[in-house]
Structures are given as C-alpha cells and as structure tokens.
Amino acid sequence: MMDKVTCPSCGSEKMESVTTTKEEFLPWGTRLTYEKITDTCLSCGESGEFTDITDKNYLDALEIAKKSSAETIIEYLSSLGISMAYFERALSLPQRTLTRWKYQGCSASGMTLLRMIRTFPWLLKVADEKYDVDFARGELLGQIKNLIDQTYKGTFYVNVNVGVDVVFKSNKTQPFRLESDKVSITDNEFKGDIKSNYLLKNLLPKAGV
C-alpha cells in the first residue's frame, strides 16, 4: 500500500498525480523508458515530484537499459572480429568478464570501458601492444588517414602562403585549416584530388604535427 502523498509546501493531502512516459537514449542507441510521476497540490497549486517513485522507476529502467547496451556493444565488437578472449587479454581482464557483462550487466566503470572501445575499437590494439607510445602514434595516424579518406572526398583547392599556413577547401565540408610557421611548400597553389597520404607524409611532418 502506497503512503499518502503530502504537499511539501502546505502539508495538504489533496493531490492530483499525472503519469507520463519518458524516454532517453544511452550511448549507441539503447533506449531507456520509464514513468515519471508529477504531483500537483489541489490546495496551494504546488507541483513537482513529491515522492521518490520517479527516481526508482528511472534507476530500474537504467539497469535494464545498461544490460541491453552492454550486450549490444559486445555483439557489435564480435561482428568486427574482436573476440571476448582478445578483449579480455588486451585489457588484462579476468576470463569470462565479458560473458558476465553481457548476460548479467556491468558496473559504471565497465560500461564506460565498453563505450570507449565501441567508439574507438583500435584502442584494443594499443592495449595489446602494452601501450607502446610509438605504436599508439602510428595507429592514431592510421585512423586519421582513414577519416580523411572517408571525409575529404572530392576536389580540393589548396591555397598555400609559403611558410605561414595551408587551407583546405572542400566542396563537401567546412574548410580545414592547418596553420604553422613551419610549413614549407614551394607551390603557391595546388588544385586537384589530394590523397590523405600526401597530407600525412608531406604536410603534417612539415608542420611539426
């Protein structure tokens, strides 16, 4: 039996309660649905959440959504060819940790780790290489190359003020600007299809990036 709800302002028990369904989305598409209870005092007009029912509903729904989110992320990583054993070995986790997370849910720190790896799966490679700085930098540059290949497609117009800056103007994206007083290119202007290899091997090193 529910306790009677009283108004925190005037103490009246004359109350009207309205239930609404609320939705939130956890990272990577997991939907969280819960019921929000709004109470209104019929004596003084004060309105709000006068009980902890909404908080309880939210926390219960959050636990269900987190479990679903963990399962979805682990299945996605598996679709990339990342096995649970490799995940656990690279991050020095106990065996069957991911199995437990998938079917029983995980802690807030475990969920944060899953979301980070879901966002940047290549971090597992860095972890598996014992966080070697040179390897990590090489992997990062590789990811930058892939991003440039995917993003900056089409014709570019590169205006170069020698020794000052380089401006990339794309017909599909906002201008990308790389400024450095270390840039040194002989041509004042380059037009054509710029490959990411050209950027990585020629512009970034000269800019001291």
C-alpha positions in Angstrom: 0.0 0.0 0.0 1.4 3.4 -1.0 1.9 6.0 1.6 -0.3 9.1 1.2 1.4 11.9 -0.7 1.5 15.2 1.1 2.4 18.6 -0.3 5.9 19.8 0.8 4.7 23.4 0.9 1.4 23.3 2.8 1.1 19.7 4.0 -2.2 19.0 2.2 -3.0 15.5 1.1 -5.4 16.7 -1.6 -3.3 15.7 -4.6 -3.6 15.1 -8.3 -0.9 12.8 -9.9 -0.2 12.6 -13.6 1.9 9.8 -15.1 3.9 10.4 -18.3 6.2 8.0 -20.2 9.7 9.4 -20.7 12.4 8.2 -23.0 16.2 8.6 -23.1 18.8 7.1 -25.3 22.0 5.7 -23.8 25.1 5.9 -26.0 25.0 3.6 -29.0 21.2 3.5 -29.3 19.9 1.7 -26.3 16.5 3.2 -25.3 15.6 3.8 -21.7 11.8 4.1 -20.9 10.4 5.0 -17.5 7.3 6.5 -16.0 7.5 10.0 -14.5 5.0 10.9 -11.7 4.2 14.6 -11.4 2.1 15.6 -8.4 0.1 18.8 -8.1 -1.4 20.0 -4.8 -5.0 21.0 -5.2 -4.9 23.2 -2.1 -1.9 25.5 -2.9 -1.1 24.6 -6.5 2.5 23.5 -5.8 3.7 21.0 -8.4 6.6 18.6 -8.7 7.8 15.1 -7.9 6.8 14.7 -4.2 7.9 11.1 -3.9 10.9 9.1 -5.0 8.8 6.9 -7.3 10.1 8.6 -10.4 13.7 8.1 -9.3 13.1 4.4 -8.6 11.4 4.0 -12.0 14.4 5.6 -13.7 17.0 3.6 -11.9 15.2 0.3 -12.6 14.9 1.2 -16.3 18.5 2.3 -16.3 19.7 -1.1 -15.1 17.7 -2.9 -17.8 19.0 -0.5 -20.5 22.6 -0.8 -19.4 22.5 -4.6 -19.6 21.0 -4.3 -23.1 23.6 -1.7 -24.1 26.4 -3.9 -22.9 25.1 -6.9 -24.8 24.7 -4.8 -28.0 28.2 -3.4 -27.8 29.8 -6.8 -27.2 27.9 -8.2 -30.1 29.0 -5.3 -32.3 32.6 -5.8 -31.4 32.2 -9.5 -32.2 30.9 -8.6 -35.6 34.2 -6.7 -36.2 36.1 -9.9 -35.4 37.1 -8.9 -31.9 36.7 -12.0 -29.7 35.9 -11.8 -26.0 39.1 -13.6 -25.2 41.1 -11.0 -27.1 39.3 -8.1 -25.4 40.0 -9.6 -22.0 43.6 -10.4 -22.8 44.4 -6.9 -24.2 42.9 -5.2 -21.2 44.1 -7.7 -18.6 40.6 -8.6 -17.5 39.7 -11.8 -15.8 38.4 -14.6 -18.0 34.7 -14.6 -18.8 34.4 -10.9 -17.7 32.6 -10.1 -21.0 30.3 -13.1 -20.7 29.3 -11.8 -17.2 28.8 -8.2 -18.5 26.8 -9.5 -21.5 24.3 -11.6 -19.5 24.4 -10.0 -16.1 25.2 -6.4 -16.7 28.3 -4.4 -15.6 29.4 -1.6 -13.3 29.5 2.0 -14.3 33.3 1.7 -14.9 32.8 -1.4 -17.0 30.1 0.3 -19.1 32.5 3.3 -19.6 35.2 0.9 -20.8 32.8 -0.8 -23.3 31.7 2.6 -24.6 35.2 3.8 -25.1 36.2 0.6 -27.0 32.9 0.8 -29.0 33.8 4.4 -30.0 37.5 3.6 -30.8 37.9 -0.2 -31.3 41.6 0.4 -32.3 42.4 1.2 -28.7 42.4 -2.5 -28.1 45.4 -2.8 -30.4 47.2 -0.2 -28.4 46.4 -2.0 -25.2 47.5 -5.3 -26.7 50.9 -3.7 -27.5 51.3 -2.7 -23.9 50.5 0.9 -24.6 53.7 1.4 -26.6 53.8 5.1 -27.5 55.3 4.7 -31.0 52.7 2.0 -31.9 49.9 4.2 -30.5 51.0 7.2 -32.6 51.2 5.1 -35.7 47.8 3.6 -35.1 46.4 7.1 -34.5 47.9 8.4 -37.7 46.3 5.4 -39.5 42.9 6.3 -38.1 43.4 9.9 -39.2 44.2 8.7 -42.7 41.1 6.6 -42.8 39.0 9.5 -41.5 40.4 11.8 -44.2 39.8 9.3 -46.9 36.2 9.0 -45.8 35.5 12.7 -45.1 37.5 14.7 -47.6 36.4 13.1 -50.9 36.1 15.2 -54.0 38.1 18.1 -55.4 40.1 20.3 -53.1 41.6 23.7 -53.6 44.7 24.3 -51.5 45.9 27.8 -51.2 49.4 28.0 -49.7 51.0 31.0 -48.2 54.5 29.6 -48.1 55.8 29.3 -44.5 52.5 30.5 -43.0 49.5 28.3 -43.4 47.7 25.7 -45.5 44.0 26.0 -46.2 42.0 23.0 -47.4 38.7 24.0 -49.0 36.3 21.1 -49.8 33.1 21.2 -51.8 31.5 18.9 -49.2 32.8 20.1 -45.9 33.8 23.2 -44.0 37.3 24.4 -44.7 40.0 22.5 -42.9 42.9 24.8 -41.8 46.3 23.7 -40.7 48.4 26.7 -39.6 52.0 26.6 -38.7 55.1 28.8 -39.3 57.0 25.6 -40.1 55.1 24.7 -43.2 57.3 25.0 -46.3 55.8 24.2 -49.7 57.2 25.5 -53.0 53.9 25.7 -54.9 51.8 28.7 -54.0 48.6 26.8 -55.1 47.7 23.2 -55.7 44.5 22.1 -57.3 43.3 18.5 -57.7 42.4 15.4 -55.7 44.5 15.4 -52.6 45.1 11.9 -51.1 45.5 11.5 -47.4 48.9 10.0 -48.0 50.0 13.4 -49.4 48.7 15.1 -46.3 50.2 12.7 -43.8 53.6 12.3 -45.5 54.2 15.8 -46.6 52.1 18.4 -44.8 51.8 17.1 -41.2 55.5 16.3 -40.7 56.5 19.7 -42.1 54.0 21.3 -39.8 55.6 19.6 -36.8 52.3 17.7 -36.1 
